[in-house]
Amino acid sequence: MTEQLLVLAAALILAYGLVSGIASRSIFTPHMVFMFAGVLVCPIGLGLIDLQMSAPAMQVLATVALVIILAGDASTTDKKALGNAKSLPLRLLAIGLPLTILLGWALGVLIFPALGVASVLYLALVLAPTDAALGQAVISNEAVPVKIREALNVESGLNDGICLPAVFAVLWYLGADLGEEQTTHWGLFAAKQIFLGPVAGGLVGIVGGKLIDAAAKRNWIDDGMQRLFLPALAILAYALAEMIGGNGFIGAFFAGFLLAIRTEAVRKETQHFDESEGSVLSLLTFLILGIVMIPSALDHWTLQTTIYALLSLTVVRILPVALCLIGTGLDLHTVLFIGWFGPRGIASILYLLILIGALGVEGYEIVIATGVQTIIFSVILHGITAAPWAKKFGAAEAVTSP
């Protein structure tokens, strides 16, 4: 990152922080502001900052941001409420997610006949995971029923990790060198990714929480260090899961989900990192999206990429959600609400960066351009609809609830 980028990021954080209270009552979300700020200073804007597509650096930033956000979101999950609605996230992940990928793949083959089917499948995988951070107004709005908020939160926490083995499989098919184990034993690789991730993450969350509790009871912990526990445990869970062959993102989620800190004051302070410093990492990812990825993708936007992007956010998401929720007793309004709030964000950015790092840009311009365009539409559309629809949905639920 250049000095100009660091200055811009710091200035944006300060400027947005000064008016954040006003901004929170407007349609402009912080992700929207940072993304558009990046576009403003990039070569297609004022031309103040010109960065090349540095996939490794951006991939590290996106990875760290996603790991910490997953652990933070999971740590605030109401497990009792989740137990009462456990069928909702299970349906969304076990039925809705595969249907979303298949439908996205099928429509992509029709809309992009010149692309290979493997490239189109990669695009479908890029846009399958959801990002709860972009719909934070929904996740954090207590007017929305807990079972709906928890279902969306757990879905976004796990779907990116579940998709990752398929992402690597398609990359290998497209010619990427991913290492001997990944390219010769796909069944074993996928099983280890899905099952060892929760084991590693759960171990880190439980043991780490108990160590923190023991230290807190003995008054060993300085107050200023408490908020650093969450990112440390999240990164440790990610690294441990990857070391033993599991999925690091799933590991980070389960570290937060099973974080066994019983000392309430310490637990609350631990979660503050996700609300402040963790959010900064997320915003920086969207700033780089605006500075680097949008100008690189702009020349390849077409009517076809626009149509696919809009379909990805609507039909490709909402139809599978509606099908997987049949039999749950949820009314049409609730089904549409869950279906619409599947924003695309950091996980999609990360998958695009993985593609660029493994295979480069040449030959995959349409995949990258369509993915970037979909993320932009999602940041805007989900950003401006999250708070109003959540408020309206909560009010309607309050009237109809016994």
C-alpha positions in Angstrom: 0.0 0.0 0.0 1.3 3.5 -0.8 1.5 6.4 1.5 -1.3 8.1 -0.3 -3.6 5.1 0.4 -2.7 5.1 4.1 -3.4 8.9 4.3 -6.7 8.5 2.5 -7.8 5.6 4.7 -6.9 7.5 7.9 -8.7 10.6 6.7 -11.8 8.7 5.7 -12.0 6.9 9.0 -11.7 10.3 10.8 -14.1 12.1 8.5 -16.8 9.4 8.6 -16.4 9.0 12.3 -17.1 12.6 12.9 -20.5 12.4 11.1 -21.2 8.7 11.7 -24.2 9.5 13.8 -25.8 11.5 11.1 -24.8 9.0 8.4 -26.4 6.2 10.4 -29.8 7.9 9.9 -29.3 8.2 6.2 -29.2 5.8 3.3 -25.4 6.0 3.1 -23.7 3.0 4.7 -20.0 3.1 5.6 -19.2 0.4 3.0 -20.9 2.6 0.4 -18.9 5.7 1.4 -15.6 3.9 1.4 -16.2 2.2 -1.9 -17.2 5.4 -3.6 -14.3 7.3 -2.0 -12.0 4.7 -3.6 -13.7 5.3 -7.0 -13.4 9.1 -6.5 -9.6 9.0 -6.1 -8.8 6.2 -8.6 -7.8 6.8 -12.3 -11.4 6.9 -13.5 -12.1 9.6 -10.9 -9.7 12.3 -9.9 -6.7 10.2 -10.6 -5.0 10.9 -7.2 -4.1 7.3 -6.5 -3.1 4.7 -9.2 -2.5 1.2 -7.8 -2.0 -1.9 -9.8 -3.9 -5.1 -9.1 -1.7 -6.4 -6.2 -3.6 -9.6 -5.5 -1.4 -11.0 -2.7 -1.6 -7.8 -0.5 -5.3 -7.4 -1.1 -5.9 -11.1 -0.5 -4.2 -10.9 2.9 -6.3 -7.8 3.9 -9.6 -9.4 2.7 -8.7 -12.7 4.5 -7.9 -11.1 7.8 -11.0 -8.9 7.6 -13.3 -11.8 6.9 -11.7 -14.0 9.6 -12.2 -11.4 12.3 -15.8 -10.5 11.1 -16.8 -14.2 11.1 -15.5 -14.8 14.6 -17.1 -11.5 15.9 -20.5 -12.2 14.4 -20.4 -15.8 15.7 -19.5 -14.7 19.2 -22.6 -12.6 19.5 -24.9 -15.4 18.3 -27.8 -16.2 20.7 -27.3 -20.0 20.9 -30.6 -20.5 22.7 -32.6 -18.7 20.1 -30.6 -20.5 17.4 -31.6 -23.8 18.9 -35.2 -22.9 18.5 -34.7 -22.1 14.8 -32.0 -24.5 13.9 -33.8 -25.7 10.9 -33.6 -22.3 9.2 -29.8 -22.0 8.8 -29.6 -25.7 8.1 -32.1 -25.4 5.2 -30.3 -22.3 3.9 -26.9 -24.0 3.9 -27.8 -27.6 3.0 -30.5 -26.8 0.3 -30.5 -23.1 -0.5 -26.7 -22.8 -1.0 -26.3 -25.7 -3.5 -29.5 -24.5 -5.4 -28.0 -21.0 -5.5 -24.8 -22.2 -7.1 -26.6 -24.5 -9.6 -29.0 -21.7 -10.6 -26.2 -19.2 -10.9 -24.2 -21.6 -13.0 -27.2 -22.4 -15.3 -28.1 -18.8 -15.9 -24.4 -18.0 -16.5 -24.1 -20.6 -19.2 -27.1 -19.0 -21.0 -25.9 -15.4 -20.5 -22.2 -16.0 -21.2 -22.1 -18.6 -24.0 -18.6 -17.7 -24.9 -17.2 -18.5 -21.4 -16.3 -22.0 -20.5 -18.6 -23.8 -18.1 -15.9 -24.0 -15.5 -15.3 -20.3 -15.6 -19.1 -19.7 -15.2 -19.2 -22.2 -12.3 -16.4 -20.2 -10.6 -18.5 -17.0 -11.0 -21.5 -18.8 -9.5 -19.3 -19.8 -6.5 -17.9 -16.3 -6.2 -21.4 -14.9 -5.8 -22.9 -17.6 -3.6 -21.6 -16.6 -0.1 -23.4 -13.8 1.7 -22.0 -11.0 3.9 -23.8 -10.1 7.0 -21.7 -7.0 7.5 -23.5 -5.3 4.5 -26.9 -6.1 6.1 -25.8 -5.1 9.6 -28.9 -3.0 9.9 -30.9 -6.2 9.7 -28.7 -8.4 11.9 -28.5 -5.9 14.7 -32.1 -4.6 14.5 -33.9 -6.1 17.6 -37.3 -5.4 15.9 -36.5 -8.3 13.5 -37.4 -11.7 15.0 -34.3 -13.3 16.6 -34.7 -16.5 14.6 -34.5 -14.6 11.3 -31.5 -12.6 12.4 -29.7 -15.6 13.7 -30.4 -17.6 10.5 -29.0 -14.9 8.3 -26.0 -14.5 10.6 -25.1 -18.2 10.8 -25.7 -18.6 7.0 -23.2 -15.8 6.2 -20.8 -17.2 8.7 -20.6 -20.7 7.2 -21.5 -20.5 3.5 -18.1 -19.0 2.4 -16.2 -21.8 4.1 -18.5 -24.4 2.7 -17.9 -23.1 -0.8 -14.1 -22.9 -0.6 -13.4 -26.6 -1.4 -15.4 -26.2 -4.6 -13.6 -23.0 -5.4 -10.3 -24.8 -5.2 -11.6 -27.7 -7.3 -12.6 -25.3 -10.1 -9.3 -23.5 -9.9 -7.5 -26.8 -10.2 -9.6 -27.7 -13.2 -8.8 -24.3 -14.8 -5.1 -25.0 -14.5 -4.1 -23.5 -11.1 -1.3 -25.2 -9.2 -2.7 -25.8 -5.7 -0.4 -28.4 -4.4 -0.3 -32.2 -4.5 -2.9 -33.1 -1.8 -5.6 -30.8 -3.2 -5.2 -32.0 -6.7 -5.1 -35.8 -6.1 -7.5 -36.5 -3.3 -10.4 -34.2 -3.7 -12.9 -36.2 -1.6 -10.5 -36.3 1.4 -9.6 -32.7 0.9 -13.2 -31.5 1.0 -14.1 -33.7 4.0 -11.1 -32.4 5.9 -12.0 -28.8 5.0 -15.5 -29.1 6.3 -15.0 -31.2 9.4 -11.6 -30.2 10.7 -12.4 -26.5 10.5 -15.0 -26.7 13.3 -12.7 -29.0 15.3 -9.9 -26.5 15.2 -12.1 -23.5 15.8 -14.0 -25.1 18.6 -10.8 -26.1 20.3 -9.4 -22.6 20.1 -12.7 -21.0 21.3 -13.2 -23.3 24.2 -9.6 -23.6 25.5 -8.9 -19.9 24.8 -12.1 -18.9 26.6 -11.2 -20.9 29.6 -7.7 -19.5 29.8 -9.1 -16.0 29.5 -11.6 -16.7 32.3 -8.9 -18.2 34.6 -6.7 -15.1 34.1 -9.7 -12.7 34.6 -10.6 -14.4 37.9 -7.1 -13.8 39.1 -7.1 -10.2 37.9 -4.2 -10.9 35.6 -5.6 -9.1 32.6 -5.1 -5.5 31.8 -8.3 -3.8 30.6 -6.7 -2.5 27.5 -5.8 -6.0 26.3 -9.3 -7.5 26.6 -10.5 -6.4 23.1 -7.5 -7.9 21.4 -8.5 -11.5 22.4 -11.1 -11.9 19.7 -8.8 -11.1 16.7 -6.0 -13.2 18.3 -8.3 -16.2 18.7 -9.8 -15.8 15.3 -6.5 -15.7 13.5 -5.2 -18.6 15.7 -8.3 -20.7 14.8 -7.8 -19.9 11.1 -4.2 -20.8 11.2 -4.7 -24.0 13.2 -7.5 -25.2 10.9 -5.4 -24.6 7.8 -2.4 -26.4 9.3 -4.4 -29.6 10.0 -6.1 -29.4 6.6 -9.4 -27.8 7.7 -11.1 -24.7 6.4 -9.8 -21.6 8.2 -12.9 -19.5 7.7 -15.1 -22.2 9.2 -12.6 -22.5 12.0 -12.7 -18.8 12.7 -16.5 -18.9 12.8 -16.6 -21.8 15.3 -13.9 -20.2 17.5 -16.3 -17.2 17.9 -19.4 -19.4 18.2 -17.9 -21.6 20.9 -15.9 -18.9 22.7 -16.2 -20.0 26.3 -15.7 -16.7 28.1 -18.0 -16.7 31.1 -16.8 -13.5 32.7 -19.4 -11.1 31.2 -17.4 -7.9 31.4 -14.4 -9.5 29.6 -16.7 -11.1 27.0 -18.3 -7.8 26.2 -15.0 -6.0 25.9 -13.6 -8.8 23.8 -16.5 -8.3 21.3 -15.8 -4.6 21.0 -12.9 -5.2 18.6 -15.3 -6.6 16.0 -17.5 -3.5 16.3 -14.6 -1.0 15.9 -11.2 -2.2 14.6 -12.8 -5.2 12.8 -15.1 -2.9 11.0 -12.2 -0.8 9.9 -10.6 -3.8 8.2 -13.9 -4.5 6.4 -14.1 -0.8 5.2 -10.5 -0.9 4.0 -11.4 -3.9 1.8 -14.2 -1.9 0.2 -11.9 1.1 -0.2 -9.5 -1.0 -2.2 -12.4 -2.4 -4.2 -13.1 1.1 -5.3 -9.5 2.1 -6.0 -8.2 -1.0 -7.7 -10.9 -3.5 -8.7 -13.6 -1.3 -10.1 -11.4 0.7 -12.5 -9.9 -2.6 -13.7 -13.3 -4.2 -14.3 -15.1 -1.1 -15.8 -14.0 -1.7 -19.4 -15.6 -5.2 -19.4 -19.0 -4.3 -18.1 -21.7 -5.1 -20.7 -25.4 -5.5 -20.9 -24.8 -9.2 -20.2 -22.8 -8.6 -17.0 -25.4 -6.2 -15.8 -28.2 -8.6 -16.4 -26.4 -11.4 -14.6 -25.5 -9.2 -11.7 -29.1 -8.1 -11.2 -30.3 -11.7 -11.5 -27.7 -12.9 -9.0 -29.0 -10.5 -6.4 -32.7 -11.4 -7.0 -33.8 -14.6 -8.8 -30.6 -16.6 -8.1 -30.8 -15.8 -4.4 -34.5 -15.5 -3.7 -35.8 -18.6 -5.6 -33.5 -21.1 -3.9 -34.3 -19.5 -0.5 -38.1 -19.8 -1.2 -37.7 -23.5 -2.2 -35.6 -24.4 0.8 -38.0 -22.8 3.2 -41.1 -24.7 2.0 -42.7 -26.4 5.0 -41.3 -24.0 7.6 -44.6 -22.2 7.9 -43.0 -18.8 7.2 -45.2 -16.3 5.3 -44.3 -14.9 1.9 -43.1 -11.6 3.4 -40.7 -13.3 5.6 -39.4 -15.6 2.8 -38.8 -12.6 0.6 -37.1 -10.7 3.5 -34.7 -13.6 4.0 -34.2 -14.1 0.3 -33.4 -10.4 -0.4 -30.9 -10.0 2.5 -28.2 -12.1 1.0 -25.6 -9.3 0.2 -22.3 -10.1 -1.5 -19.2 -8.7 0.1 -15.9 -9.6 1.4 -16.0 -13.4 0.7 -16.8 -12.6 -3.0 -14.0 -10.1 -3.1 -11.6 -12.7 -1.6 -12.6 -15.4 -4.1 -12.0 -13.0 -7.0 -8.6 -12.2 -5.5 -7.8 -15.9 -5.2 -8.6 -16.3 -8.9 -6.4 -13.4 -9.8 -3.6 -14.7 -7.7 -3.8 -18.2 -9.0 -4.5 -17.7 -12.7 -4.1 -14.0 -13.4 -6.6 -11.6 -15.1 -6.2 -12.5 -18.7 -9.0 -14.8 -19.9 -11.1 -14.1 -16.8 -12.0 -10.5 -17.4 -15.7 -11.2 -17.7 -15.8 -13.3 -14.5 -14.0 -10.6 -12.5 -16.0 -7.7 -14.1 -19.4 -9.5 -13.3 -18.3 -10.3 -9.8 -17.2 -6.7 -9.1 -20.4 -5.3 -10.7 -22.6 -7.6 -8.5 -20.8 -6.5 -5.4 -21.2 -2.8 -6.3 -25.0 -3.3 -6.8 -25.2 -5.3 -3.6 -23.4 -2.6 -1.5 -25.8 0.1 -2.9 -29.1 -1.9 -3.0 -28.8 -3.8 0.2 -27.3 -0.7 1.9 -30.3 1.5 1.1 -32.9 -1.1 1.8 -31.6 -2.7 5.0 -32.7 -0.2 7.6 -36.1 0.7 6.1 -37.2 -2.8 5.4 -35.9 -4.1 8.7 -38.0 -1.4 10.5 -41.0 -2.2 8.4 -40.6 -5.9 8.8 -40.2 -5.6 12.6 -43.3 -3.4 12.9 -45.4 -5.9 10.8 -44.1 -8.8 13.0 -45.0 -6.9 16.2 -48.6 -6.5 14.9 -49.0 -10.1 13.8 -47.3 -11.8 16.8 -49.6 -13.1 19.5 
